[in-house]
Amino acid sequence: MTTVVLADDHSVVRMGFRMIIEQQMDLEVLGEASDPDEAFEQVACLKPDVLLTDISMGTEKSGLLLTERVREAGLPTQVVVLSMHDEQEYLAQALKAGALGYVLKSSSDAELVKAIRRAAAGDSYVCDDMMDGFVRNSLNQVDPSAEALSPRDAELVSLAVRGYSNHDIAEALSVSVKTVEGRKAKIMAKIGATSKPELFDYAVKHGLVKV
């Protein structure tokens, strides 16, 4: 069972998202919060798999500060950011803060559920309405590490950001799980990535994953 804490300063909005989530047999809402401090306390106490937080609660981008706070505290909970903003700046800041998911409030119920499941599995997810712009922005940036990876390493990155487990990658590349873990660590160091969102950004930027 994947557990979730909801954070939004509007009770009606929380109610709507709770209904969507609890219609899924594999998802459960453990708690709700109406402000960043309450949300952090809920996450620290309940340790849900996923925190689903509005990007703004009372003040602009307070959800991003909450995301950074969760990450800096070393809590195991992954964060999915909900937003009414479709500007790429907000998406970039959410990923930089450590969020694994970014979903617009206008996105479909299916996308919201998918983002929660992907984040719980440690994988990134950006809703369809934001992805095209994200890809364009990424491709327009020149990165000197573009040629840093061998074709074999590039394939490993592609599989990793598409949600394949280390075991699945090992089978696909005909190597051991230990080899995959070691190569993944070396790749992260080589390209200067310290998190899965940064690895996802790199993969999109260099065409290693189709979206």
C-alpha positions in Angstrom: 0.0 0.0 0.0 1.3 3.4 -1.0 0.7 6.0 1.7 0.1 9.7 1.1 -0.1 13.0 3.0 -2.1 15.8 1.4 -1.1 19.5 1.9 -3.3 22.3 0.5 -4.7 25.3 2.2 -8.2 24.8 0.8 -10.2 22.0 2.5 -12.4 21.5 -0.5 -9.4 20.9 -2.7 -8.0 18.4 -0.2 -11.3 16.6 -0.1 -11.3 16.3 -3.9 -7.8 14.9 -4.1 -8.5 12.5 -1.2 -11.5 11.1 -3.1 -9.4 10.6 -6.2 -6.6 8.9 -4.3 -8.8 6.7 -2.1 -10.6 5.3 -5.2 -7.3 3.5 -5.9 -7.0 0.1 -4.1 -3.2 0.6 -3.7 -3.2 4.2 -2.3 -4.1 5.4 1.2 -4.2 9.0 2.6 -2.7 9.0 6.1 -3.2 12.7 6.8 -3.9 16.2 5.6 -2.3 19.6 6.3 -3.4 23.1 5.6 0.0 24.8 5.9 3.7 24.0 5.4 4.5 23.6 9.1 1.6 21.2 9.7 2.6 19.3 6.5 6.2 18.9 7.7 5.0 17.6 11.1 2.7 15.1 9.4 5.5 13.9 7.2 8.0 13.6 10.0 5.5 11.8 12.2 3.7 9.5 9.7 6.5 9.0 7.2 4.3 8.5 4.2 5.6 7.3 0.9 4.5 10.5 -0.8 3.7 14.1 0.1 1.3 15.7 -2.3 1.7 19.4 -1.8 0.3 22.5 -3.4 3.0 24.8 -4.6 1.5 27.8 -2.8 0.0 27.6 0.7 -0.5 31.1 2.1 2.6 32.4 0.4 3.9 32.0 -3.1 6.1 28.9 -3.6 5.7 27.8 0.0 5.3 24.3 -1.2 8.8 24.4 -2.8 10.3 25.5 0.6 8.4 22.6 2.2 9.9 20.3 -0.4 13.4 21.5 0.4 12.8 21.1 4.1 11.7 17.5 3.7 14.8 16.7 1.6 17.2 18.5 3.9 15.7 16.6 6.9 16.6 13.3 5.2 13.0 12.0 5.4 12.2 9.0 3.1 9.0 10.7 1.8 9.0 11.6 -1.9 7.3 14.8 -3.0 4.8 15.5 -5.8 4.1 19.2 -6.4 0.6 20.3 -7.4 0.4 23.6 -9.2 -1.9 25.9 -11.2 1.2 27.4 -12.8 2.2 26.1 -16.2 5.3 28.2 -16.5 8.5 26.3 -16.9 10.2 28.3 -14.2 8.0 26.7 -11.6 8.7 23.2 -12.8 12.5 23.8 -12.9 12.4 25.2 -9.3 10.3 22.2 -8.1 12.8 19.7 -9.5 15.7 21.7 -8.1 14.0 21.7 -4.7 13.9 17.9 -4.8 10.4 17.1 -6.0 10.0 13.9 -8.1 6.7 14.9 -9.6 5.0 18.0 -11.0 1.3 17.9 -11.8 -1.0 20.7 -12.8 -4.3 21.0 -10.9 -6.0 20.9 -14.3 -4.3 17.5 -15.1 -6.4 14.4 -15.3 -7.1 12.2 -12.3 -5.0 9.5 -14.1 -2.0 11.7 -14.3 -2.2 12.6 -10.6 -2.4 8.9 -9.6 0.4 8.0 -12.0 2.6 10.8 -10.5 2.0 9.4 -6.9 2.8 5.9 -7.9 6.0 6.9 -9.8 7.2 9.0 -7.0 6.6 6.2 -4.5 8.8 4.0 -6.7 11.5 6.7 -6.7 10.9 7.7 -10.3 10.3 11.2 -11.8 7.0 12.3 -13.4 6.1 15.5 -15.2 2.5 15.9 -16.4 2.0 15.9 -20.2 1.0 19.6 -20.4 4.4 20.6 -18.9 6.6 18.0 -20.6 6.8 19.5 -24.1 8.1 22.8 -22.8 10.4 21.0 -20.4 12.0 19.1 -23.3 12.4 22.2 -25.4 14.1 24.1 -22.6 16.3 21.2 -21.8 17.4 20.7 -25.4 18.2 24.4 -25.8 20.8 24.2 -23.0 24.3 23.2 -23.9 25.9 20.8 -21.5 29.7 19.9 -21.8 28.9 16.5 -20.3 26.9 15.6 -23.4 29.6 13.4 -24.7 30.7 12.1 -21.3 28.7 8.9 -21.5 29.5 5.8 -23.5 26.6 4.3 -25.5 26.3 1.6 -22.9 26.1 4.1 -20.0 23.6 6.1 -22.0 21.4 3.0 -22.3 21.6 2.5 -18.6 20.5 6.0 -17.9 17.6 5.7 -20.4 16.4 2.6 -18.6 16.8 4.1 -15.1 14.8 7.2 -15.8 12.0 5.2 -17.5 11.4 3.5 -14.2 13.3 0.2 -14.6 14.7 -1.3 -11.4 18.3 -2.2 -11.0 17.3 -5.9 -11.5 15.5 -5.1 -14.7 18.4 -3.1 -16.0 20.8 -5.9 -15.2 18.7 -8.3 -17.2 18.4 -5.9 -20.1 22.2 -5.3 -20.2 23.2 -8.8 -19.3 25.2 -7.7 -16.3 24.9 -8.2 -12.5 22.8 -6.0 -10.3 26.0 -5.1 -8.5 27.5 -3.9 -11.8 24.5 -1.8 -12.5 24.7 -0.1 -9.0 28.4 0.6 -9.5 28.0 2.0 -13.0 25.0 4.1 -12.0 27.0 5.7 -9.1 29.9 6.5 -11.5 27.6 7.9 -14.1 25.9 10.2 -11.5 29.4 11.4 -10.5 30.5 11.9 -14.1 27.6 14.1 -15.1 27.4 15.9 -11.8 23.9 14.6 -10.9 23.1 14.2 -7.2 19.4 13.1 -7.5 17.0 11.3 -9.7 15.3 14.5 -10.9 18.7 15.8 -12.1 19.4 12.5 -13.8 16.0 12.7 -15.5 16.8 16.3 -16.6 20.1 15.1 -18.1 18.4 12.2 -19.9 15.8 14.5 -21.5 18.3 17.2 -22.4 20.5 14.7 -24.3 17.7 12.7 -25.9 18.3 9.6 -23.8 14.6 9.2 -23.1 11.6 9.8 -25.3 8.7 11.6 -23.8 
